[in-house]
Amino acid sequence: MKITVLSENTTRGPKVTPEFGLSLHIACGSQSILFDSGSSDNFARNARVLGIDLARVDMAVLSHGHFDHSNGFGAFTALNDHAPIYAHEGFDGEYFKGNDEYIGIAPELKGNDRFEAVDGIRELGEGLKLLSYDSATALHPIVSEDMLVKDSDEMKPDVFAHEHYLLVCEGDVRMLVTGCSHKGIANIMHWAKAEQVTHVIGGFHLMGVQPGDYAKLDALADELLDYGAMYYTGHCTGIEQYAYLKSRMGDRVSYMGTGQTLEL
């Protein structure tokens, strides 16, 4: 299994360009998978530099309905004429940060018939499964912060029902891929316990945790270590917050940047 970071907030090389958002290419057996597409066509430019042919991608997954994971899909569908884009139902909702900053997918992507809405668990092929845990009980509160959803002209806290995760299994590797973990990475790992996850890759949405609240990161580090998985994170985790987790988790957690390749 080979995972290449096509776009992330930071970069690991001079020939690729970072961008706020996330996009990953996953090669698993004969399958070529695009997970998220970042904020623009930046991921596609980086893919060319990295020698990844997006026209040959078999399927794509949108982790949730925010612009920094979805807005490159216009460029993707121009390059690839066949791969379905699996998104959770509600991915095209009206999502905001505060009352006036729209953070949902680009309006021109809404109604695009390449998106296939999924509700719950979906087997995508051998060793590939989408998980959402919509009805699962959370161990820890799901914090909306200032993220809202517009529902019948009323602004409500977003509970991230539009978020799902990809499980990729090959040999002894059982990798869980997440975009931002808005439902809480500790909750997600608890819900996925039956999947016997060995590796986790994606954003953990910790950048809002301030130094005075780092006791939360202490507790999180302890929980994540208990699961026995290896963690590769970035994007919305936050550089300082990652550094603190690293000090607690050692080689069990690593940061991923644009252009980086991971082979499992």
C-alpha positions in Angstrom: 0.0 0.0 0.0 1.3 3.4 -1.0 -0.1 6.8 0.2 1.0 10.0 -1.4 0.1 13.4 0.0 -1.0 15.5 -3.0 -1.9 18.6 -1.0 -1.6 19.7 2.6 -0.8 22.9 4.5 2.9 22.2 4.5 5.4 20.9 2.0 8.2 18.3 2.0 9.8 19.4 -1.3 10.5 22.4 -3.5 8.7 21.0 -6.6 5.3 20.7 -4.9 3.1 23.4 -3.6 1.3 23.4 -0.2 -2.2 24.6 0.2 -4.7 24.8 3.1 -6.6 21.6 2.8 -6.0 17.9 2.2 -5.7 15.5 -0.7 -4.3 11.9 -0.7 -3.6 9.3 -3.4 -3.8 5.7 -2.2 -2.5 2.8 -4.3 -3.8 -0.5 -2.8 -3.4 -3.6 -4.9 -4.8 -2.8 -8.3 -6.9 0.1 -7.0 -6.0 3.8 -7.4 -8.0 6.0 -5.0 -8.2 9.7 -4.5 -9.2 10.8 -1.0 -10.3 14.4 -0.9 -9.1 17.0 -3.4 -8.0 20.0 -1.4 -9.2 23.6 -1.9 -8.4 24.0 -5.6 -6.6 22.3 -8.6 -3.4 22.5 -6.6 -3.5 18.7 -5.9 -3.7 18.0 -9.6 -0.6 20.1 -10.4 1.3 18.3 -7.6 0.1 14.9 -8.9 1.7 15.6 -12.2 5.0 16.5 -10.6 4.8 13.4 -8.5 4.1 11.1 -11.5 0.5 10.2 -10.5 -2.0 9.9 -13.3 -5.3 11.1 -12.0 -7.0 9.9 -15.2 -6.3 6.3 -14.0 -7.9 6.8 -10.6 -10.7 4.2 -10.1 -12.7 5.9 -7.4 -12.6 9.0 -5.2 -13.9 9.7 -1.7 -14.9 13.1 -0.2 -14.5 12.9 3.5 -17.0 15.7 4.3 -18.6 18.7 2.8 -16.1 21.5 3.4 -14.3 23.5 0.6 -10.8 22.6 1.7 -11.4 18.9 0.9 -13.8 19.2 -2.0 -13.1 22.2 -4.3 -10.5 20.4 -6.4 -13.1 17.9 -7.6 -14.0 20.1 -10.6 -10.5 19.7 -11.8 -10.6 16.0 -11.1 -13.7 15.4 -13.1 -12.1 17.3 -16.0 -9.1 14.9 -15.9 -10.9 11.7 -15.1 -14.1 10.7 -16.9 -15.2 7.6 -15.0 -14.3 7.5 -11.3 -17.3 7.9 -8.9 -16.9 10.3 -6.0 -18.3 8.7 -2.9 -19.6 11.4 -0.4 -21.8 11.1 2.7 -25.4 12.2 2.3 -25.6 15.9 3.2 -22.2 16.7 1.7 -23.7 19.5 -0.4 -25.4 21.3 2.5 -25.0 24.9 3.5 -22.1 24.9 5.9 -20.7 28.1 7.5 -18.0 29.2 9.9 -19.9 31.7 12.1 -23.0 33.2 10.5 -21.5 34.6 7.3 -18.4 32.6 6.1 -19.6 29.9 3.7 -17.3 26.9 4.0 -19.3 24.3 2.1 -18.4 22.8 -1.3 -18.3 25.1 -4.4 -21.8 25.9 -5.6 -20.8 24.7 -9.2 -20.1 21.2 -7.8 -23.6 20.9 -6.4 -25.7 18.7 -8.7 -22.6 17.1 -10.3 -23.7 13.6 -11.1 -20.2 12.2 -10.4 -21.0 12.4 -6.7 -22.6 9.4 -5.2 -24.2 10.0 -1.9 -23.7 7.2 0.7 -25.6 6.8 4.0 -23.8 4.5 6.5 -21.5 1.6 5.7 -20.6 0.9 2.1 -18.3 -1.8 0.7 -16.4 -0.3 -2.2 -14.5 -3.5 -3.2 -12.1 -5.9 -1.7 -10.4 -4.3 1.3 -12.2 -1.0 0.9 -15.1 0.2 3.1 -16.7 3.5 4.0 -17.7 4.0 7.7 -19.8 6.8 9.1 -20.9 5.9 12.6 -23.9 8.2 12.3 -25.9 6.5 15.1 -23.0 5.7 17.3 -22.8 7.0 20.9 -19.9 9.4 21.4 -17.5 8.9 24.3 -16.7 12.6 24.2 -18.9 15.5 23.1 -18.8 16.4 19.5 -17.8 20.1 19.5 -19.2 22.2 16.7 -17.1 25.3 17.8 -18.3 28.0 15.4 -19.2 25.7 12.6 -22.9 25.9 11.6 -25.3 24.5 9.1 -28.1 26.4 7.5 -31.4 24.5 7.8 -34.6 26.1 6.5 -33.0 29.6 7.0 -32.0 28.7 10.5 -28.4 28.4 11.6 -27.8 25.3 13.7 -24.6 23.8 15.2 -23.0 21.4 12.7 -22.9 17.8 14.2 -21.0 16.7 11.1 -23.5 14.1 9.9 -21.9 14.7 6.4 -18.5 13.1 7.5 -17.4 9.6 6.9 -14.1 7.6 6.8 -12.4 5.1 4.6 -11.0 1.8 5.8 -8.3 0.4 3.5 -7.1 -3.2 4.2 -4.2 -5.0 2.5 -2.3 -7.9 4.1 -1.8 -7.0 7.8 -2.4 -3.3 7.2 -5.8 -1.9 8.2 -5.6 1.8 7.6 -8.3 4.3 8.6 -8.4 7.5 6.5 -10.1 10.6 7.8 -10.3 14.1 6.5 -10.7 16.3 9.6 -12.1 14.0 12.3 -14.7 16.6 13.2 -16.6 14.0 15.3 -13.4 13.6 17.4 -10.5 11.3 16.6 -10.9 9.6 20.0 -14.6 8.9 19.3 -13.7 7.6 15.8 -11.1 5.3 17.1 -13.5 4.0 19.8 -16.2 3.4 17.1 -13.7 1.7 14.8 -12.3 -0.7 17.5 -13.9 -3.7 15.9 -12.0 -2.9 12.7 -8.6 -3.6 14.4 -7.1 -0.5 12.8 -3.3 -0.6 12.5 -2.7 2.8 10.9 -4.6 6.1 10.9 -3.9 9.0 8.4 -5.6 12.4 8.2 -6.4 15.6 10.1 -7.4 15.5 13.8 -8.9 19.0 14.0 -6.9 20.1 17.1 -5.6 23.5 15.9 -8.2 25.3 18.1 -6.8 23.7 21.3 -4.8 26.4 23.1 -1.8 25.8 25.3 -3.9 26.4 28.4 -6.0 23.4 27.4 -3.2 21.0 26.6 -4.5 18.7 29.4 -7.0 17.7 26.6 -4.1 16.7 24.4 -2.6 14.7 27.3 -5.8 12.7 27.6 -6.1 12.3 23.9 -2.5 11.0 23.6 -3.2 8.4 26.2 -6.3 7.2 24.5 -4.7 7.0 21.0 -1.7 5.1 22.4 -4.1 2.6 23.9 -5.3 1.6 20.5 -1.9 0.4 19.3 -2.1 2.1 15.9 0.4 4.3 14.1 -0.8 7.8 13.4 0.1 10.1 10.5 -1.5 13.5 10.7 -1.5 17.1 9.4 -3.7 19.8 8.0 -6.2 20.8 10.7 -4.3 19.1 13.6 -2.1 22.2 13.9 1.7 22.4 14.0 2.0 23.3 17.7 -0.6 20.8 18.7 1.1 18.1 16.7 4.4 18.9 18.4 2.8 18.4 21.8 1.3 15.1 20.8 4.7 14.1 19.4 6.3 14.8 22.8 3.8 12.5 24.4 3.4 9.8 21.7 7.0 9.6 20.3 7.3 7.5 17.1 3.7 6.5 17.2 2.7 9.8 15.5 4.2 11.5 12.5 3.4 14.6 10.5 2.7 14.3 6.8 3.3 17.1 4.3 2.7 17.7 0.6 4.8 15.5 -1.6 5.4 12.9 1.1 5.0 9.2 0.3 4.2 6.5 2.9 4.6 2.8 2.1 2.9 0.3 4.4 
